[in-house]
Amino acid sequence: MKRLSPHSVGILQGSRVLFSDYATDGVMWTGEGDRESRFTVNFNEPFLAPPAVMVGISLWDTDHKTNMRADLVAENITATGFHLVFRTWGDTRIARVRADWTAIGPVRDEEDWEIG
């Protein structure tokens, strides 16, 4: 369990179109087998420690003739950002995907001060 101090908790949210391969005949639409799209998300303000990051698909445009397979994860989470990763496999054909994310974690309070 992640415990947050009673001080300040920050919440950042974002949305990203990961690819639109139907328009460009990209590999997610035309390919077969293992495929991956990876994007770096940089937080506009750093957290004090790696936050909890939740991701979800907010747009899912697929070919109705093939199986729909997807794996969407946040990887390499740090206080300054993470990798948003979408994977598919087999005969799945995906035209486009948009993913939303939310990061929740400890942030510096305006009243915090450092001695040094």
N, C-alpha and C positions, 0 to 999 in steps of 0.2 A: 504494500500500500504506500502510495506517495502521500506524505504529510506536508501540508503547507503551513508555514508560520502564520500567526494571526495578523501579520502585518499586511503587506500588499500582495494581491494576486492579480496577475495580468492575463487577459484573454485576447488572443489575436485570431482572426479568421481570414480565410482567403478562398479563392476559386481559380481554377486553372483549366483551360482546354488543353488536354494532354497531347492530342493529335486530332487531325481531320484527314485521315488517309483516303477516304473515298474520293475527295476532290483532287488528290495528287497521285492516286494509284500507289499509295504507300504500302509498306510491308504488313501493317495490321489489317489492311483490306485485301491485299493480293496474296500474302504469304501463307505458309503452313508451318506447323511445328512451333517450337518455343519462340516467343517474341516478347520484347520488353521495351517500355518507354520510361525514361528516368529524368526527372527534373529536380533541380535544386531550388528549394524555397529558402530565401533569406528573410529573417524577421526584421522589420523596420526598427525595432528596439530589442536588445538582447534581454533574455531572462537571466536570473541569477544562477539557475541550474537548468539542465535539460527539462523542458516541460512535458506534460502528457499531451500527445498529439493524436487526434481522432481524424480519420479520413472517410469519405463516402463518395459514391458515384452520384452525381447530380444530373448527368446527361449520358444516356447509353443508347447508341444507335448501331444496331447490328443487322447482319444478314439473317433473314428468317429461315433460310434453307440449311443453316449449319448450327451446330451446338453452340450455346452461349457459355463461354468459360471466361472467368476473370479473377484476378488476384490484385487487390489494391492495398498497398501498405505504405507506412511511413518508416523509413530506415535511416540509420546514422543520425539520430536526433541529438542535437547539441543545444546549448543555450542560444546560439545564433541562427539556427536553421535546421533543415532536414532534407532528405531526399524523398520525393513523392514518386512512387514506383507502381506502374501498371504492367501486369503480365497477362498473356494469354497463351494458348497452346492448341495443338491438334488442328482441326479444320475450321476453327472459329474465325469468322470474318467480322471485323469491327470497323465501322465507318468513322466513328468519332466518339470520344469520351471527354466529359468534363468532370473534374473531381473538386470537391469542397473539403476544406480542412479547418480544424479548430485546435489551437494550442493554448493550454492552461498551465500556468506555473508561477513561481515566485518572481516578483520584480522588485526593483529598488524603490523605496518610498522617498518622496521629496524630503521628508524629515530625517532620513537616515544620514548619518555623517560618519566620516572615517577619521581615525586618528593615525597620523603617520608622518 
